[in-house]
């Protein structure tokens, strides 16, 4: 938890650059590369951040869009807010269990993010991401227009660790507090569960 808290603190204080790509594959040697790999390897940073596109804004049913958050980083920080977003609901899938959690819009440094946990969710601890994953239900407001928005994308904010830190972080058992203080997200042996801090864990929407 210490690494996750420190990561969020530095992001909140705008102490880390926010990239728009994981790796810069251009051959341009004149300009400094601004990507996650360069930050972690060449700049020797302990962590890095990127906001990456996860889906085009093509919504056809009741102005809703359901997508699985791609496993593109070590950490999932949140969904970047867009002017067309009215509401985000996070759905935690854990084999036979499906739990819906309302998203909360929060400002983290220069970013406006939809989140459901106090600190970022560690994705690298989950091996079977096909069955243990995070899905999104994005509901849109009246600003959304299929004709105007279908060239734009929704983005997610991800965090990355330097390999030396990654090895340590991946071995930890996590109990991540939700923004709803009555529940925590536990990650044990690559499996997520939602646990109540006051009573039995929920099996339906929070």
Secondary structure, DSSP 8 states (H G I E B T S, - for coil): -HHHHHHHHHHHTT-S-EES-S-------SS---SHHIIIIIS--SEEEEEEEEEE----BTTEEEEE----SSEEEEEE--TTEEEEEEEEEETTEEEEEE-EEEEETTEEEEESBSS-EE-TT-S-TTTEEEEEEEEE-TT--HHHHTT-EEEEEEEEE-HHHHHHHTT--EEEEBSSTTEEEEEETTEEEEEESSSS--SS--
